[in-house]
C-alpha cells in the first residue's frame, strides 16, 4: 500500500503478499506431501475461495 502511495490496504495488497507471507507458516499433513500439495497451493486456494469485497465497501 505504501509503495502505491496509499495509507490504507486494499484486497489486492493482501493477495499480493499472502503466498510469501503465509505459505511457509503452514504445516501440511504427510498425505498432502504425497499428493505434491504445497503450502503455496493451500494459500492460493484459500484466496480464491473467499470473495473480494466490492470497492465501495473497502
N, CA, C and O of each residue as an XYZ file, in Angstrom:
232
protein
N       0.824     -1.186      0.000
C       0.000      0.000      0.000
C       0.872      1.254      0.000
O       0.626      2.186     -0.765
N       1.877      1.273      0.849
C       2.742      2.452      0.938
C       3.487      2.679     -0.371
O       3.674      3.823     -0.786
N       3.913      1.610     -1.019
C       4.615      1.759     -2.296
C       3.707      2.318     -3.378
O       4.178      2.925     -4.340
N       2.404      2.113     -3.220
C       1.429      2.648     -4.171
C       0.960      4.040     -3.758
O       0.086      4.620     -4.403
N       1.544      4.581     -2.677
C       1.183      5.922     -2.240
C      -0.080      5.984     -1.400
O      -0.669      7.054     -1.241
N      -0.504      4.836     -0.857
C      -1.715      4.818     -0.044
C      -1.362      4.620      1.420
O      -0.345      4.005      1.744
N      -2.205      5.142      2.303
C      -2.025      4.897      3.732
C      -3.066      3.896      4.239
O      -3.368      3.854      5.431
N      -3.604      3.099      3.331
C      -4.571      2.057      3.658
C      -4.322      0.862      2.748
O      -3.708      0.989      1.688
N      -4.803     -0.292      3.171
C      -4.601     -1.537      2.430
C      -5.884     -1.914      1.709
O      -6.975     -1.796      2.268
N      -5.753     -2.368      0.467
C      -6.890     -2.855     -0.311
C      -6.727     -4.372     -0.494
O      -5.630     -4.898     -0.307
N      -7.793     -5.068     -0.853
C      -7.704     -6.527     -1.004
C      -6.575     -6.988     -1.933
O      -5.968     -8.030     -1.689
N      -6.297     -6.247     -2.961
C      -5.228     -6.628     -3.882
C      -3.869     -6.624     -3.187
O      -3.004     -7.432     -3.521
N      -3.673     -5.723     -2.226
C      -2.426     -5.699     -1.459
C      -2.269     -6.990     -0.665
O      -1.186     -7.574     -0.622
N      -3.344     -7.425     -0.044
C      -3.318     -8.657      0.749
C      -3.021     -9.845     -0.155
O      -2.193    -10.691      0.182
N      -3.689     -9.914     -1.296
C      -3.462    -11.020     -2.225
C      -2.026    -11.035     -2.733
O      -1.460    -12.106     -2.953
N      -1.434     -9.868     -2.919
C      -0.076     -9.783     -3.450
C       0.963    -10.358     -2.490
O       1.979    -10.890     -2.937
N       0.732    -10.264     -1.199
C       1.731    -10.748     -0.239
C       1.321    -12.020      0.491
O       2.105    -12.554      1.275
N       0.129    -12.507      0.254
C      -0.384    -13.649      1.021
C       0.478    -14.897      0.876
O       0.813    -15.527      1.879
N       0.841    -15.264     -0.328
C       1.594    -16.511     -0.517
C       2.957    -16.439      0.166
O       3.270    -17.330      0.956
N       3.784    -15.427     -0.097
C       5.085    -15.413      0.586
C       4.981    -15.213      2.099
O       5.850    -15.667      2.843
N       3.939    -14.546      2.554
C       3.804    -14.288      3.990
C       3.224    -15.473      4.754
O       3.522    -15.644      5.937
N       2.405    -16.292      4.106
C       1.684    -17.342      4.824
C       2.113    -18.774      4.505
O       2.080    -19.633      5.385
N       2.510    -19.040      3.275
C       2.742    -20.428      2.855
C       3.777    -21.139      3.720
O       3.595    -22.310      4.053
N       4.841    -20.468      4.084
C       5.894    -21.121      4.868
C       5.472    -21.372      6.315
O       6.163    -22.088      7.040
N       4.356    -20.799      6.744
C       3.879    -20.982      8.117
C       2.977    -22.208      8.270
O       2.629    -22.589      9.388
N       2.603    -22.818      7.159
C       1.701    -23.969      7.207
C       2.477    -25.262      7.420
O       3.550    -25.456      6.849
N       1.932    -26.129      8.235
C       2.467    -27.474      8.409
C       1.450    -28.430      7.800
O       0.354    -28.623      8.326
N       1.843    -29.017      6.684
C       0.919    -29.887      5.960
C       1.050    -31.334      6.419
O       2.130    -31.783      6.804
N      -0.048    -32.044      6.372
C      -0.060    -33.465      6.718
C       0.737    -34.250      5.671
O       0.777    -33.860      4.504
N       1.370    -35.352      6.081
C       2.172    -36.146      5.146
C       1.409    -36.594      3.904
O       1.984    -36.666      2.818
N       0.113    -36.898      4.052
C      -0.633    -37.348      2.863
C      -0.743    -36.248      1.811
O      -0.903    -36.544      0.627
N      -0.661    -34.999      2.222
C      -0.665    -33.908      1.247
C       0.672    -33.827      0.528
O       0.724    -33.490     -0.655
N       1.754    -34.136      1.237
C       3.067    -34.163      0.592
C       3.078    -35.197     -0.527
O       3.607    -34.953     -1.612
N       2.480    -36.370     -0.242
C       2.438    -37.445     -1.236
C       1.689    -36.981     -2.482
O       2.044    -37.350     -3.602
N       0.659    -36.177     -2.282
C      -0.119    -35.641     -3.405
C       0.555    -34.421     -4.037
O       0.023    -33.820     -4.970
N       1.731    -34.064     -3.517
C       2.517    -32.914     -4.001
C       1.770    -31.589     -3.848
O       1.900    -30.690     -4.679
N       0.989    -31.484     -2.779
C       0.304    -30.231     -2.464
C       1.228    -29.434     -1.559
O       1.702    -29.939     -0.541
N       1.479    -28.193     -1.932
C       2.399    -27.332     -1.188
C       1.624    -26.265     -0.420
O       0.440    -26.039     -0.672
N       2.293    -25.625      0.501
C       1.684    -24.533      1.248
C       1.187    -23.439      0.330
O       0.145    -22.833      0.583
N       1.927    -23.184     -0.735
C       1.524    -22.167     -1.703
C       0.172    -22.507     -2.314
O      -0.670    -21.631     -2.515
N      -0.026    -23.788     -2.608
C      -1.292    -24.231     -3.199
C      -2.462    -23.985     -2.245
O      -3.543    -23.571     -2.662
N      -2.226    -24.245     -0.968
C      -3.280    -24.073      0.032
C      -3.658    -22.600      0.163
O      -4.840    -22.265      0.235
N      -2.657    -21.722      0.193
C      -2.932    -20.286      0.324
C      -3.675    -19.776     -0.903
O      -4.644    -19.027     -0.770
N      -3.240    -20.167     -2.087
C      -3.907    -19.725     -3.316
C      -5.354    -20.201     -3.337
O      -6.251    -19.440     -3.698
N      -5.589    -21.447     -2.954
C      -6.963    -21.965     -2.930
C      -7.819    -21.188     -1.931
O      -8.982    -20.890     -2.204
N      -7.248    -20.865     -0.789
C      -7.991    -20.083      0.207
C      -8.338    -18.703     -0.337
O      -9.463    -18.232     -0.168
N      -7.381    -18.055     -0.988
C      -7.641    -16.729     -1.559
C      -8.735    -16.786     -2.616
O      -9.583    -15.897     -2.691
N      -8.711    -17.832     -3.429
C      -9.709    -17.959     -4.491
C     -11.097    -18.290     -3.944
O     -12.100    -18.003     -4.597
N     -11.165    -18.884     -2.767
C     -12.464    -19.284     -2.226
C     -13.149    -18.185     -1.412
O     -14.320    -18.314     -1.054
N     -12.428    -17.114     -1.123
C     -13.000    -16.006     -0.348
C     -13.314    -14.860     -1.298
O     -12.414    -14.367     -1.978
N     -14.568    -14.425     -1.361
C     -14.904    -13.326     -2.272
C     -14.259    -12.013     -1.827
O     -14.154    -11.721     -0.636
N     -13.833    -11.239     -2.813
C     -13.264     -9.920     -2.547
C     -14.405     -8.929     -2.381
O     -15.322     -8.906     -3.201
N     -14.367     -8.112     -1.334
C     -15.453     -7.143     -1.154
C     -15.463     -6.108     -2.275
O     -14.409     -5.776     -2.819
N     -16.632     -5.600     -2.623
C     -16.704     -4.552     -3.643
C     -15.947     -3.305     -3.187
O     -15.782     -3.071     -1.990
N     -15.498     -2.522     -4.140
C     -14.690     -1.337     -3.841
C     -15.398     -0.370     -2.898
O     -14.739      0.253     -2.066
N     -16.709     -0.226     -3.000
C     -17.412      0.729     -2.142
C     -17.423      0.297     -0.680
O     -17.647      1.120      0.208
N     -17.178     -1.009     -0.419
C     -17.129     -1.494      0.955
C     -15.733     -1.406      1.555
O     -15.550     -1.654      2.747
N     -14.765     -1.060      0.746
C     -13.373     -1.031      1.198
C     -13.065      0.295      1.838
O     -11.940      0.518      2.285
